[in-house]
Amino acid sequence: MNSSGIPLLAGGLFAPHLDKNNVLISSIKTVQLMTLSSYLAECTGDQKYLDTALLTANCIKSWMIDFTTSLTKDCLIDALAAKERDGAVLSCHLTGLTIEGFIVLACATRDDGWRSLAIEMARSAMLYGEWHTLDGILNVCSDRAASDDTNVRTLKGLLIRGLMVAYERNRSNGPFCSLVRSYVNVQFNALFELARVQSSYGVDWRGPYAGPYGHGLVAALDTLVAAIAVNDV
């Protein structure tokens, strides 16, 4: 934090652009870098990866998490003005990627502060009504045509992946693991029973099946893998 009380932006990654005067920091790029660096730090023990992971994680914690909901924002931050641009939205897939990165970072650093934050975010994501139907099916951007392969909907499986990683690295936390298992099973059952024709899966898990579209299979993959992991199949 600087002398004026504003959290530092060290660790934030700039959005891709061609304008050298563009100094916008991207939550998407920063979360991706944090998660990758956390894995590299854990695998190699190399301090440079750990330093990067910690810098990016602290930037995310200070600037990119909405602490009203404990969910990650898809946002841009003006690095010169130290101010978030208008248009930020809560992001399902970025929340999943943040949960995954924080859990791995907790293992790499043995700092349970990151673990606690990841678990809090995971619980919030599973219970966030605007992303789900009344019966708990993940329902991001389902108002769009099945042929629309917008990243927001195609990458929603990253939330399921993040929950799976949190489950696998917190098996001693029985209540949390039970919640994740129940949540993943709701998604799997919807996908398998309502949005499937043979081995092809639709992108809208409420059904009925519409496809085949490659982005439907991409969205389904993380859920199918997670269902095996959390049920110890």
C-alpha positions, 0 to 999 in steps of 0.5 A: 500500500502506498502513502495515500492508502491505495493498494499497490498494483505490483504484480498486475499484468497489462492487457494486450494492446498495440498502443504503448500509452495504454496502461490498463491492467487486466484481471484475466491476464493477471489471474492466468499468470498467478495460477501458472506461477503458483504451479511452477513454484510448487513444482520447481521450488524456484523463488522467481516463480514464487515471487511472481505468484505472490505479487500477482495473488496480492494484486488480485486480492486487493483489486480484482475480488469483489468482497461483497460476493467473494468472487473475481471480477473481469475488469480493467484497472488504469495503472496510472490513475490506480482506478478500476474502469467502468464495466467490471462484471463478476466472472464465473471462469475467472473465479474458478481459476482464482480458486485453483491458483490460490489453493496451489499457492497455499500448498506452495507457501504453506500459508493457510491464508490463501487456502481460507480465501480460496475456500470462501470464494468456492463456497460463494461461487457455488451459492451465487444465485445469478449463476444458477437455476433455482435447482442449482444448475450452472447457467451462465449466458444461457440466454444466448443461442447454442451456436454462440461460443462466447468465452464466458459460457464455453469456459464455465467449466473452469469453475468446476475445475477450480472446485475439483482442485480445492476438493483434492487439496482439502480432503480433511475438510469434510463439510467443504468436500461434501458441499463440492461433491454435491455441487459437482454431482448436480452439474454432472447429472444435469449434463448427463441427463438433460444436455446429452445425446450419446457422447455429445454434450450441449453447452446449456446444461439445463437442456434440451440438447442442442448441437453438436458444437465443439464449445459444448464439449469443452464446457462439459469436459471439466465437469466430467473429470471432476465428477470422477475425482469427487466421487472417487470413481 
